Amino acid sequence: MSSQPEKDVIRQRVYVIDDEPNLRASLLNFFESVQIEAVGFGSAEEFLSEADGESAGCILLDIQMPGMTGLELQAELSHRGNPMPIIFITGNGSVSVSVSAMKAGAFDFLLKPFNSQAVVDAITRAMEADRQARAKRAEADKLMQRFCRLTPRETEVWEYVSQGLMNKQIAFEMSISEIMVKLHRGRMMKKMHAKSVVDVVRMFDRLSVHGGQSTALNS
């Protein structure tokens, strides 16, 4: 029997965006030699027209380019909610440019000419950061799916349990019997796959960070 393909494995790439054809080709050849999948773009506009929001990996981005600059592309990707880490490359060591890039969320900053090991190290760190961030978002999505299955009463109990209230206190706050609290609490924990109050608190905090819990409670 053939095994099922891994659905959770996401194909990561390095997206090289630089208007210098020779440098771009050199980087792509180098990445191929060290078995890192990479694809090149001659401009920010070209990247935006071909890449999609599901792309995984990291971006190796030149700051000074005709048309849309690297910093402008960074701002546009942030606006679109693109989560890929950005490693800036530039021949201009301007402190103000570096600070602007890092403040806007750049993952790293490499000055031309750069050695191959520095590039590999930066790419490796960025890829790992991308993997971890995607794993966290996937977990948050699973929690939200479970949360959306809760009834309004179960949602109220969920909030009170996360605050550390006892069943008797929750019953008072909700103006229902303690038996009903236990019933709603049991169903809530089963739907959320929570085995303890600690699990409930952690899940509550994760959803709050992603903005889902408060939105759902106030709907």
PEWO-V157947 format. One record per residue. N is the residue number from 1. RES is the residue in one small letter. PHI is phi in degrees with one decimal (999 if undefined). Layout:
n:N res:RES phi:PHI
n:N res:RES phi:PHI
This chain:
n:1 res:m phi:999
n:2 res:s phi:-73.7
n:3 res:s phi:-79.9
n:4 res:q phi:-74.6
n:5 res:p phi:-66.0
n:6 res:e phi:-72.0
n:7 res:k phi:-77.2
n:8 res:d phi:-86.9
n:9 res:v phi:-78.1
n:10 res:i phi:-104.7
n:11 res:r phi:-75.5
n:12 res:q phi:-101.0
n:13 res:r phi:-137.8
n:14 res:v phi:-99.2
n:15 res:y phi:-100.0
n:16 res:v phi:-88.8
n:17 res:i phi:-120.9
n:18 res:d phi:-154.9
n:19 res:d phi:-82.5
n:20 res:e phi:-89.0
n:21 res:p phi:-57.9
n:22 res:n phi:-65.5
n:23 res:l phi:-65.9
n:24 res:r phi:-61.2
n:25 res:a phi:-65.0
n:26 res:s phi:-62.8
n:27 res:l phi:-65.5
n:28 res:l phi:-65.2
n:29 res:n phi:-64.4
n:30 res:f phi:-63.8
n:31 res:f phi:-61.5
n:32 res:e phi:-64.5
n:33 res:s phi:-68.3
n:34 res:v phi:-105.4
n:35 res:q phi:60.5
n:36 res:i phi:-112.0
n:37 res:e phi:-70.8
n:38 res:a phi:-145.8
n:39 res:v phi:-139.0
n:40 res:g phi:-111.0
n:41 res:f phi:-137.0
n:42 res:g phi:-85.9
n:43 res:s phi:-158.6
n:44 res:a phi:-65.1
n:45 res:e phi:-62.5
n:46 res:e phi:-63.2
n:47 res:f phi:-61.7
n:48 res:l phi:-63.4
n:49 res:s phi:-77.1
n:50 res:e phi:-110.6
n:51 res:a phi:-80.4
n:52 res:d phi:-127.8
n:53 res:g phi:-68.1
n:54 res:e phi:-91.7
n:55 res:s phi:-60.6
n:56 res:a phi:-123.1
n:57 res:g phi:126.5
n:58 res:c phi:-152.2
n:59 res:i phi:-117.4
n:60 res:l phi:-103.3
n:61 res:l phi:-122.8
n:62 res:d phi:-76.3
n:63 res:i phi:-80.2
n:64 res:q phi:-91.8
n:65 res:m phi:-140.7
n:66 res:p phi:-62.9
n:67 res:g phi:74.6
n:68 res:m phi:-69.8
n:69 res:t phi:-78.4
n:70 res:g phi:-61.8
n:71 res:l phi:-65.5
n:72 res:e phi:-68.2
n:73 res:l phi:-65.8
n:74 res:q phi:-57.1
n:75 res:a phi:-65.0
n:76 res:e phi:-67.1
n:77 res:l phi:-65.4
n:78 res:s phi:-62.5
n:79 res:h phi:-62.7
n:80 res:r phi:-82.9
n:81 res:g phi:77.2
n:82 res:n phi:-74.3
n:83 res:p phi:-89.9
n:84 res:m phi:-65.8
n:85 res:p phi:-63.1
n:86 res:i phi:-114.5
n:87 res:i phi:-109.6
n:88 res:f phi:-83.7
n:89 res:i phi:-126.0
n:90 res:t phi:-160.4
n:91 res:g phi:-94.6
n:92 res:n phi:-102.9
n:93 res:g phi:-87.6
n:94 res:s phi:-58.6
n:95 res:v phi:-64.5
n:96 res:s phi:-63.5
n:97 res:v phi:-66.3
n:98 res:s phi:-61.3
n:99 res:v phi:-63.4
n:100 res:s phi:-60.8
n:101 res:a phi:-65.2
n:102 res:m phi:-69.9
n:103 res:k phi:-64.2
n:104 res:a phi:-82.5
n:105 res:g phi:105.7
n:106 res:a phi:-61.3
n:107 res:f phi:-78.2
n:108 res:d phi:-157.9
n:109 res:f phi:-144.1
n:110 res:l phi:-116.3
n:111 res:l phi:-94.4
n:112 res:k phi:-78.5
n:113 res:p phi:-77.5
n:114 res:f phi:-118.7
n:115 res:n phi:-83.8
n:116 res:s phi:-61.5
n:117 res:q phi:-67.3
n:118 res:a phi:-63.9
n:119 res:v phi:-66.4
n:120 res:v phi:-61.2
n:121 res:d phi:-61.7
n:122 res:a phi:-65.0
n:123 res:i phi:-63.3
n:124 res:t phi:-60.9
n:125 res:r phi:-64.8
n:126 res:a phi:-66.5
n:127 res:m phi:-61.8
n:128 res:e phi:-66.1
n:129 res:a phi:-62.1
n:130 res:d phi:-65.3
n:131 res:r phi:-61.8
n:132 res:q phi:-65.0
n:133 res:a phi:-64.2
n:134 res:r phi:-68.3
n:135 res:a phi:-64.1
n:136 res:k phi:-65.5
n:137 res:r phi:-66.2
n:138 res:a phi:-64.8
n:139 res:e phi:-65.7
n:140 res:a phi:-64.1
n:141 res:d phi:-64.9
n:142 res:k phi:-63.9
n:143 res:l phi:-62.4
n:144 res:m phi:-64.8
n:145 res:q phi:-62.0
n:146 res:r phi:-67.5
n:147 res:f phi:-59.7
n:148 res:c phi:-67.5
n:149 res:r phi:-85.4
n:150 res:l phi:-72.8
n:151 res:t phi:-76.9
n:152 res:p phi:-55.0
n:153 res:r phi:-66.6
n:154 res:e phi:-64.3
n:155 res:t phi:-66.1
n:156 res:e phi:-62.9
n:157 res:v phi:-60.9
n:158 res:w phi:-54.5
n:159 res:e phi:-66.8
n:160 res:y phi:-67.4
n:161 res:v phi:-62.4
n:162 res:s phi:-65.6
n:163 res:q phi:-87.6
n:164 res:g phi:88.0
n:165 res:l phi:-75.4
n:166 res:m phi:-78.6
n:167 res:n phi:-56.6
n:168 res:k phi:-63.8
n:169 res:q phi:-68.3
n:170 res:i phi:-64.4
n:171 res:a phi:-59.5
n:172 res:f phi:-64.7
n:173 res:e phi:-63.8
n:174 res:m phi:-94.4
n:175 res:s phi:58.8
n:176 res:i phi:-133.0
n:177 res:s phi:-74.9
n:178 res:e phi:-64.8
n:179 res:i phi:-63.1
n:180 res:m phi:-67.6
n:181 res:v phi:-60.5
n:182 res:k phi:-60.8
n:183 res:l phi:-65.5
n:184 res:h phi:-63.7
n:185 res:r phi:-65.0
n:186 res:g phi:-62.9
n:187 res:r phi:-66.9
n:188 res:m phi:-61.5
n:189 res:m phi:-66.7
n:190 res:k phi:-67.2
n:191 res:k phi:-64.7
n:192 res:m phi:-86.0
n:193 res:h phi:59.2
n:194 res:a phi:-97.2
n:195 res:k phi:-99.8
n:196 res:s phi:-154.6
n:197 res:v phi:-62.9
n:198 res:v phi:-59.3
n:199 res:d phi:-60.9
n:200 res:v phi:-61.0
n:201 res:v phi:-62.5
n:202 res:r phi:-62.8
n:203 res:m phi:-64.4
n:204 res:f phi:-59.3
n:205 res:d phi:-64.4
n:206 res:r phi:-63.5
n:207 res:l phi:-68.6
n:208 res:s phi:-63.8
n:209 res:v phi:-62.1
n:210 res:h phi:-86.5
n:211 res:g phi:80.6
n:212 res:g phi:-80.1
n:213 res:q phi:-62.4
n:214 res:s phi:-64.9
n:215 res:t phi:-63.4
n:216 res:a phi:-66.5
n:217 res:l phi:-66.7
n:218 res:n phi:-90.7
n:219 res:s phi:-79.6
